[in-house]
């Protein structure tokens, strides 16, 4: 049984600096409440020179609970495209970001 939740949120970086992009996060479903309590950010999209970056939405779990599927606008080669992406549901390599992201 999955005991974690996946969600899209616009929140500051772990160090408190501003970063209000819509990113994918996961956390223990029974974890603490609060703006940064126990949540791990799995997508981190850098802004371009104009301040624009991809927006993630509609996250859902794979049947076995190991991967996440989500929609992302602007992540692929076309800025206006909205594509379906899949990635690991955990921070596999310790970089505070999901790995094996593919469309």
C-alpha positions in Angstrom: 0.0 0.0 0.0 1.3 3.5 -0.9 2.0 5.5 2.2 3.2 8.6 0.4 1.4 11.4 -1.5 2.6 13.1 -4.6 1.5 16.6 -5.3 2.3 19.7 -7.3 3.2 22.8 -5.3 4.7 26.2 -5.7 6.9 26.7 -2.6 10.3 28.2 -1.7 13.6 26.3 -1.9 14.7 24.3 1.2 17.1 27.1 2.0 14.2 29.6 2.1 15.1 31.4 -1.1 12.3 32.2 -3.5 11.4 29.7 -6.2 7.7 29.8 -7.0 7.6 27.4 -10.0 5.1 24.5 -10.0 7.1 21.4 -9.2 6.4 17.7 -8.3 6.9 16.8 -4.6 6.4 13.6 -2.6 6.0 13.1 1.2 4.9 10.6 3.7 1.1 10.6 3.9 1.3 10.7 7.7 4.0 13.3 7.8 4.1 16.7 9.6 2.2 19.7 8.2 3.9 22.9 7.2 5.3 24.7 4.1 8.4 22.4 3.8 7.8 19.6 6.3 9.0 16.3 5.0 8.4 17.0 1.3 11.0 16.1 -1.3 11.0 18.1 -4.5 11.4 15.7 -7.5 11.4 18.3 -10.3 13.5 21.3 -10.4 13.2 23.4 -13.5 15.5 26.3 -14.1 14.1 29.5 -15.5 15.4 31.0 -18.8 16.6 34.5 -19.1 13.1 35.9 -19.3 12.1 34.1 -16.0 10.0 31.4 -17.8 10.2 27.7 -16.9 8.2 24.5 -17.4 5.0 24.0 -15.3 4.2 20.5 -14.0 0.7 19.3 -13.1 -1.6 16.3 -12.8 0.7 13.9 -11.0 -0.3 10.3 -10.4 1.3 7.1 -9.2 2.2 4.0 -11.3 0.3 0.9 -10.2 3.4 -0.5 -8.4 4.1 2.8 -6.6 7.6 3.2 -7.9 7.1 5.8 -10.6 5.1 9.0 -11.2 3.4 10.2 -14.3 2.7 13.9 -14.8 1.9 16.5 -17.4 4.4 19.2 -18.1 4.1 22.2 -20.3 7.3 23.4 -21.9 9.6 20.6 -20.8 10.2 19.1 -24.2 11.5 20.8 -27.3 8.5 23.0 -27.8 7.8 25.7 -25.2 4.0 25.6 -25.8 3.7 21.7 -25.8 2.1 19.8 -23.0 3.5 16.3 -22.7 3.2 13.2 -20.5 6.3 12.4 -18.5 7.3 9.5 -16.2 10.0 9.5 -13.5 11.1 7.6 -10.4 9.0 8.4 -7.4 12.0 8.6 -5.1 15.2 10.6 -5.0 17.4 7.7 -6.2 20.7 9.5 -6.4 20.5 11.9 -3.4 20.3 15.1 -5.5 16.8 16.1 -4.3 15.4 15.5 -7.7 13.7 12.6 -9.5 15.6 10.5 -11.9 15.0 8.7 -15.2 12.5 11.4 -16.4 11.3 10.6 -19.9 8.4 11.4 -22.2 
